[in-house]
């Protein structure tokens, strides 16, 4: 398994650095959500996790109208 940690990415590709250098309009929804999540899980970056979440819910608006139990299916986001 490769280490997909964002800290191993080139600095210009990292969401937080891209936000600071270029502004929010230059980030994808996955990158914006990854900044809020801060970390991913073993073998998956925060951007990977963000993509899974957005693929599941479809939009930020849909995320706001869900039951917290729906989030537990994502490793690293449950109660435990």
Buried (B, 14 or more C-beta within 10 A) or exposed (E): EEEBBBEEBEEEEBBBBBBEEEEEEEBBEBBBBBBEBEEBEEEBBBBBBBBBBBEBBEEEEEBEEEEEEEBEEBEBBEEE
